[in-house]
Amino acid sequence: MLKVVDNTGAKILQCFHVSGGSGKRYARLGDIIVGTVKVAEPRREIKKHDVVRALIIRQKKELRRPDGTYIRFNDNACIILDGKTKDPKGGRIFGPVAREVKEKGFEKVAALADELV
């Protein structure tokens, strides 16, 4: 279960598939997942039970960077992607976004972020 931190209307997303590789088990920062919306705001673009593609932008599990530092967030958060592209569906992203997301080629996501950590 992940928190959705964009303005598409979805609030909670349940992951049921991690894209990439055969039988990849866990998603990390910058990975694309497929999930279903469990909680959504009424009268918004994304409804409850919709199956969507999402991008992981924060994770609780610490991640080691090449310079030896570690980064860790307070929650597991994602944003919803538009169709098969790397573009975000929403127009705003709430909270910080990890720098690894930009390094993996999601330039538009990094541009919408309040802060890159």
URRAZI-V553908 format. One line per field, one symbol per residue. ss: DSSP state (H for helix, E for strand, - for the rest). phi: phi as a letter, one per 20 degrees, with the letter a starting at -180 (. if undefined). burial: I if it has 24 or more other ideal C-beta (glycine too) atoms within 12 Angstrom, else O. A space follows every 10 residues. Layout:
ss = ???
phi = ???
burial = ???
//
This chain:
ss = -EEE-E---E EEEEEEEE-- ---------- -EEEEEEEEE ---------- EEEEEEEE-- --EE-----E E-----EEEE E------E-- --E---E-HH HHH---HHHH HH---E-
phi = .ceedcdeof dccdfcbdfo memfececgn eecdbdfecb fflcfedfmf ececdfdbbf ffceegened cbdebecbce eeleeeeffe dccenfcfff fffeoeffff feffbed
burial = OIIIIIOIII IIIIIOOIOO OOOOOOIIII IIIIIIIOOO OOOOOIOOOI OIIIIIIIIO OOIOOOOOOO IOIOOIIIII IOOOOIOIII OOIIIOIIII IIOOOIOIII OIIOOII
//
